[in-house]
Amino acid sequence: MIVSGGPAPRPGTLNELFFTSIAKFDRPDALQVNIGGKYRPISHREILTRVQRAALGLGALGVARGDRVAILSENRPEWAIADYACLTSGLTDVPIYPTLPADQIAYILKDAGTVVIFVSSIEQAVKISAIRAEVPSLKHVISFDGIPDAADMSLAELETRGAAVENAESLVRYRESADAVQPGDLATLIYTSGTTGPPKGVMLTHDNIHSNVEATRGKLPFEGDDVALSFLPLSHIFQRTGDYLMFATGSSIAYAQGLDTVPINMQEVRPTMVFSVPRLYEKMYARVLQNALASGFVKKRIFFWARDVADRWADDTLAGRKPGKVLARKYAIAQKLVFSKIRERTGGRLRYFVSGGAPLAPEINKFFYAVGLTILEGYGLTETSPVIAVNTPTDFRIGTVGRLVEGVEVMIAADGEILCRGAGVMKGYYNNPVATAEAIDADRWFHTGDIGELRDGFLIITDRKKDIIVTAGGKNIAPQPIENLVKTNKYVSQAVMIGDKRKFPSMLIVPNFEQLEAWAKKRNLIWTDRSQLLRMPTIQAKMEKEVNSKMTGLAHYETPKKIGLLEHDFSLEKGEMTPTQKVKRRVVDKHYKELIDSLYEETPAA
């Protein structure tokens, strides 16, 4: 059975989106950037001027229509200016995660045949200097910061070159050239983070992304004065499409100074909408519980009373029932005493979180809903530009990723895989016809690699097809829902399930050391480092108990029989995580093989 989200929006380009938004909204604070501890606004008019001059500057350097231009930078206004300069010049930009090491960057630049790269800082410029000889196509390195010794020129100098040739005639030619870009023209090459192999360049056209922006703007409620905090990497399609969406709706986009400063920047910017991956919500949830447990006896009792009240209120509300008068009064008190303070930490104006990139634990989603912070969970991939489905305030069901957006069709294959077809599906993988043919069949169905089902029109994701664990006994286990259960325990920071081709499933656990060490100190345990702490039988028994407490309702064959404790979080630097905080299971299996093998040395009694 094929389910459709409705007809696709009218084909269009990102250039149309850009020029229409500039003319329609003309905000003084289209973008906001933190300089010297204070947010400074950047107007639509200033953005237009800088984009035009940067585009003319690229033309003056001899960069020709269809050339590939890379952007290696953290989120900042210059990222958007460089992006729009490329798009309106008919160029294809290639965003690169700023956390990638030089050798991986070299692979992308060579594969894409990049002629220009924008770099944000001296740190990024040094990476390019180290690999420049390996990329013969690369002609110009342009920095956002003024670093003359490490780059060929700065963005300011590029804009100065553009200003030198800027006149009425050149601006007319520029606009005519921008308007001549077609919906089917290639807008960007986004290299996938590669959880299962080398990165592939996803070819997305102007209309792939434009159609997604148009489809999602009708799903999410914008009020004309929204402010978004942008902190997920713009090199990832989720935040990038989110920023295009904000720009298209006249919202103000404020750039976080970094992932570590998000809590502080939230209070400074006071956003009304935030896009993020589940890891942020998991950390917020853990912090709220941690603060409650660290409080005095009275405050702790009040918090857990409030949580119980809010949980019952959420059950009624989500089921479409009106909470009774007594419960409604208790909920109002709980909001005033406890939950209003949690909302204040997000700036006090937040209307919606939007979650994507990985499954969100339903328990965490329900908790924030009860608090008064609604998380609209959605689903999509880089190859689908990205949104396939999303929950909305009026069509909201926890445990699902919502209904399909316009222009999208979904079919569930016989093996449970989600197949997608529509305006957002990529053109293919760059320089990789074999991978393209494997991903997109003759009927243009894109094979997502995710397992799921459609229930009452809502899409439910079970797991990644390649992540499904098949035990030695032939039992199939979807690990992500079980991992999400475990991660709601206050003593757990990260969890990865293992057991493919093994007799039984096990789990690697990174403890929440703040909680675990506090527990150990109360019991007068003495240790010198984390390694010693984790070897203690008392600690191992404690963690086993906490993990097992979340296993209710699982089938016997799904339940992890052993756990292995790790001293440190999985890291991007070691290649164990993707830039969007997804675990690379193959890398984890390799890095911790000795520990994993030790879990299977003795099979526990049945």
N, C-alpha and C positions, 0 to 999 in steps of 0.2 A: 504493500500500500504506500502510495506517495502522498505526503502531506505538504501543503504549500502555505507560505506566510502571506501570500497575496501577490499581485502583479508587481514587477520591478518598477522603481521610480524612473522617471525620464532620464535617458543617458546624459551625462554631463562630465565636466572636467573639474579638477581641483583649482584651476585658474579661474573658472567662473565663480567658484565658491569664494576665492580670495577677493577678487575685485568687487563682487556683489556685497560681501560683508563690509569691506572698507567703506563703500558708498552708503550703505544702509545704516550702519551703526555709528561710525565716526566717534568712538568713545575716547576719552582722554586717557583711559587706563586699559586699553586692549590687552596689554601685557604688563606684568609687574616683576621687578627684579630687586633682590636684596643687595644693597650697596652700603657698606659700613654699618650694618645692623638695622637698616631702615629700608622699607620697600619703596621703590621709585616707580611711578607709572610711565608707560610708553604708549603714546597715542596711535590710533590707526593711521593718522596722517604721517607720523614719523616713520612707521613701519613701511608704508607705501614708498616714501622717498628713499629709504635705505634699500628696500628690495629692488627698486628700479635701478639705482646706482650700482648695486652689486651685480645685477644682471648685465648692465651695460659694461661694467668692468670685466666680467667674464668674457663677453663678446670681444672686448679690446685685447684680451689675452689670446684670442684665437680659438676659444672653446666653441665647438660647433654643435648644432642641433643633433641630438641623439647620443652625444658623448656621455660617459659615466663620470660622476663627480661624487666623491666619498665625503661623509661627515663623521668625524671622530670626536665626539664631545659629550659632556654631561648636559643635562637640560638647562638651557639658558636662552635669552631672547635671540642671540646670534644664531642658534640652531634653526629657529623658525625663519629668520631672515635669509640664511643660506639656502634653506629648503625651498622657500617660495621663489627665490632668485633662480634656482635651478628649474623648478617646475614651469615658471613663466617664460623661461628661455628655451623650453622644449628639451631640456636635458633630463637624464635619468640619474637620480641621486641614489647613493649607496650608503645607508646608515650603518655605522659600526659601533658595537658596544665599547664604551671607553674603558671597561675593565678587562678587555681582551689583551693577552700578551702579544708582543711584536710578531712572533712567527705565525700566529693565527690571523693577524691583520694582513700580513703579506700574502697569505693564501687567498683571502677575499679580494684584495686589490688586484692580484694577478688574474684571478678567475674572471673578475668583472672588466678588466682592461681599463682601469681607472686612469684618467688623465689629470685630474685635480683632486686634492684632498684638503678639506677644512679641518684644522685641529684646534682644540680649545685652549691648550695650555702648554707650558714647557714640558710637562710630563708626557703628554701625548706626542709632542713634536720630537722628543728624543726617541720614542719608539719608531717613528717614521724615518728618522735619520739612520737608525740602525739597519733598516731593511730597504732603504731607497734603491740601492744598487740592484736589488732583486726584482724590482718592478720597473722595467724599461718604459712602460707606457706612461708613467707618472711624470708630468712636466712641471707642476706647480704645487707648492705647499703653502697654504694660506692660514694664518693663525687668527684666532679671535682675540687673544691677548697680544700685547706688543712684545714680541720676542724675536728681534731682528737676526740674531745669530743662529736661530734654530729653524726659521721659516723663510720662505722667499719674500713674503710680504704679509702684512696684517689685513684683516677685513676692512679696517678704516682706510688703508692705502688702496685696496681694491675699489672701495666706494669712491675715493678721490679720483681714481682713474675713470670711473663711470661718470662722475660729475663733470670731468673735463670734456667729455664728448656729449654731455646732456644738453639738448636743445629741443625745441618744439618738434623738429623733424625726426630726431632720433627717438623721442618718446612715442611718436605716432607709430614709427616702425616697430618699436618694442611691443606696443600694445597690439598691433596687428599680428605680430608673430605669436604673441601669447594667446590671442583669440583663435589663431589657426591650429592650435594643438587640438587633436581629436580625442574623443572619449576612449578610443581603443589604443591610443599611444601609450607607450611604457612610461610610467611615472617613477617607479622605484624598483630597486633590487634589494630585497631584504633577505639576508642570509640567516637561515634557521640556526637555532642554538645547538643543534646536533646532539640530542640525547642518545641517539643510536648510531652515530657515524659522523663523517665529515659534513660540515654545513653545506646546504644547497641554497642557491640564489633563487628566491621566489620572485617571479616576475608579476608585478601588480600594475595594472593600467590605471589611467586617470579614473575611468568609470568604475573599476573594481572598488576603489576607495570612495569615490563620490557617491555611488549607489548605497554603500554602507552607511555613510554619513546621513544621507537623505532618509534611509529606512529607520535609523535609530533615533533621529531627532523627533520623529513622531511617536516613539515609544517612551522617551524620557521627558518629564515635564520641565520645561525651561520657562523662567519667569521674566527674562529680559535683563535682570540685574544680578545674574548668578556669577559667582567667583569660584574658580577651580584651582586646586593646588596640584601642580604638575611635578611628579617626582619619580614615577616609573621611567625607565629609560625610553627616550624618544626613538631610540634605535629599534624598539619593539613596537609592533603594529598596534597593540592595545592602547598604549598611551598616545601614540601618534594619531590614530583615528579619533581618540578621545579629544585631543587638542584641536584637530580639524573641526570636530563637532562643536566644541566650545566656541571656536572662532566663528563658525557658521551661524551660531545662535546669539551672537553679540555678547557672549560671556567674557569676563576678564580672566586671563590665565596668569597665575602667579607661580613662579618657579621656586621650588624648595632649594635651599642651599646644598642639600645632600640628603641621603636616606637617614643619616643619624640625626638630622635637625628637623625631621618632619613633625614631631610633637610640638616643638617650639614654633615652627613656621605656621602650624595650624592655628595657634593662638594669636599670632601676629596678623595673618591674612584673614582669619575667620571665614573659611570657605563654606560654600553652600553645597558643593558637590565634589566628591573625591573618587578617582579611579585607582584601584589597587588590586594586588594579588592577595590570596588568602593569608600569606605569611604575616602581613600587617595586622589583620584582624586576630590571628592567633596570638601575636605578641601583645596586642591590646587586651585581649581576654585574659591572658596569663597575668598581665600587670594588674588588672582590676582585682582578680582573685588574690594575688599576692599582697596587694595593699590592704584588702579586707582582712586577710588572715594575720597580717602584722599589726592590726589595730587592737585596741583594748577589748576586754570582754563585752562591754555594752555595745560598742560600735560594730563589733563582729556579729553579735546577735541581731542587730538592726539590719545589717547588710543581708544576712541569709534569710531573715524574715521578708525583706523587700524582694529578694530574688524569688522566693517561693510565691509571693503574691503576684509578681510580674509574670512568672511562668504560667500561673493559672489564668491570668488575664490574657496572655498571648494564646493559650489553648482555645479560649472562647472566641477571641477576635479572629484568629486564623480559620476557625471552623465556621465563621459567619454568624456566630451567636453574639448577642449583646450581653456583656458582663453584667451580673446583678448589681444592685445598688450598693450592697455592702462591699463587694469585691471592688467596684469602681471607686468607692471612697478610700479603701485601703491602698489601691493603686495610686491614687492622687497623692496620698501621704508618702508612699514609697518614692514617687517621682521627686517630691520636694526634699525629702531627707537624704536620698541616696543618688538617684539616677540623674538628677539635674547637674550634679557635680561631675559626673562622667561626661555628660554632653558639653559641659563648659570646657573640658580639656580638648575638645575638637574645635573650639572657638565659639560655640554657642549658637551658630547659625546653620549648622549642617542639616540639609534636608535629606540627602541620599548619599550613601556609599554605593559604588558600583564595583562588583568583584568579578574577576576573570583570570584566565591563565592556568588555573588548576582548580580542582574541586574544593569547595568550602564545607567544613563540617557543619551539618544541620544544627547541632547543639549550639555552636558558636553563633550561627545566623539567627537562631531563635532568641538567644540571649540578648543580642544587640537590638533585635526587633522589640523585645519586651522593654528594654531600656528607653527606646524611643529613637534609636538610630537604625533606620532601615537600610539593609544591604540588598541591593538589587543584583542578584547573581545572574551572570550570563555565560555564554559559551561560544567559542570560535577558535580559529587557528590563523596563523599568518597567511596560509594559502586561501583563506576565505575572507580576508580583508578587514576585520576578522569576524564580525558578529554573525552568528547563525541564529541564536535565540537569546532572549533576555527577559527576566522578570520585570514587571512594571508595577507602579504603585496601585494600579487598579486591577492588575492580573498577576497575583503574587502567590507563589506556592513554595514554601521552604522544602529543600530536598530535590528541587528541580532547577533547571537553568532557564525556565520560562518558555514562552511560545516563540515560534519562528518569526523573524522579521520579514518585511516585504522583500520580494525578489529572491526568496530562498525556498528551495524544495528539499525535503529530506525523505529518505527511504531507509528502512532498517533491513540490512542484508540477512540472509539465512543464518549466518553465524553471529548475528547481533551487531555487526559493525554499522556505524552511522555513515551513510552516503549522502553527500550534499551536492546540489546543482543550483546554479543561479548566477546573477550578475556579479556577485562578489568573488566567484571562484577564479583563481589565478590563471594567467595565460600559460604558465608552465614553469619548469625549473630551467634556469639559464645554463646554456651549454650542456644540458643533461637530458637529451630526449628519452633515454632509457628510463630514468627516474620519473619523468613526466608521464610516460606511457603506463608505468606501474601505478601512478597515483590517480590518473584521470582516464576512465575507460572510454570506449567508442561513443557512448551516449552522453558524454560530458559529466558523468557522475564522479565527483571527487571522493576518494576513499580516505576518510579521516583518520583511521587507525584507532578510533575510540569505540568502545562498546556502550550501547545504550538502548533505551526504549522510549516510545511515545505513549503517554498516559493522559487521556482527556485533553489532548492537544499540547500538553506540556512535555518537554524533552527532559529525560533523566539520563545522566552519564554514570555508567557503572565503573569503567576503568579504561586504561589504555590497553589496546589489544596485545601489544608486545610486552606489557607489564603483567599480564595474567600469569599466575604461577600454576604450573601443572606438576603436581607431586608425583613421586615415583609410583604411587598407587593409581594415578590417572585422574585424581580429583582436581578440578579447576577452581582456583581461588582468585578473587579480585582484591588486590592488596590495598588500594587507596582508601576505600571506605573504612577498613579496619585500622589503617594508620591514622585516619582522621579521628576515629573514636579514641585512640590512645592519646593523641596529642591534646585532647581536652583535659587530661589529667594534669594537675598543677605541678607534679614532679617530672613531667616530660617536656623536653624542648623539641626534639625531633625524633621521628620513628620511621624506619624502613623495614618492610617485611621481606623475608627471603625464604627460599625453599623450593625453587624450581628444580625438578628432577631429584628432589630429596625425599626422604621418608615422611617428613612432616615439616610444617612451616615454623620458622623462628623469626625473631625480630631484633634488629639493632636499635638501641635506644641511646640518645644523647639526653642525659638528665637535665632538668632545670636546676643548675647547681646552686643557685641562690636559695631555693627551697630545700634542696637535699642537704646542703651544708648546715643550714639553720636547724633542720631536724637532727642532724648528727651531733651538733654542738649541745643540744638540749639533753642528749643521751651520753654526754661526756666522752664521746669518741675522739680519739686523737689521730691525726694524720698529717703528713708533711706535704703531700701533693695529691692531685686528683686521682692519679693512677693508684696510689696506695688506698685512697678512700674507696674506689670502685672494687678493689680486691677483697674488701672486708665482707665476710659472710652476712653480717647484719645488714649492710647496705644492699647486697645482692638480693637478700630476702625481701627487704623493704621495696625495692624497685619491682621485683616479680609480683609482689602483692598489689602494688599500684597499677601495673599493667594489666594484671588479671582482673582487676576490679572493673575494667572497661569491656570485658569480653562476654558479658551476658548477652544471650540471644544468638550467639554464633554457633554454627554447626561444629561438631567435634573436630572434623578434618580442617576447618578454617582457623581453629584456635592455635596461636603460636605456643609451642611446647617449651621453648627455651628463649632466653633473651641474652644478648651480648651488650655490655655497657661500653660506651665510648667517651673519651675525655673531652673532645672538642666537637663543636658544630661542624657539619659538612660545609665545605668551603668552595667558593668560586675559584680561588687561587689554585687549589689542588685539582680543579676540574671535576669536582664531585657535584657541583650545582650549576645549573644554567643561569644566565644573568636574570632570568625571571623567577628564580628561586625554586625551580623544579630539580629534583634529585636525579642524577645520572646513575641509574641502577647498575649498569655494567661497570662503571668506574668504581662505585662503592664495593661491588662484589670483588673486584680486583684488589683494591686497596686494603680491604679487611679480610682477605681470604683466610689467613691464619686463624683469626678469631672465629670466622664463620665455620671453618672446618672443625674447630674445637667443640662447637655446639653439637656436632653430629658424631662425636667420638663414641658416645654412649647413648643408645636409644632409651629414653625413659620408659618405665613400665606403663602399660596401657591403663 
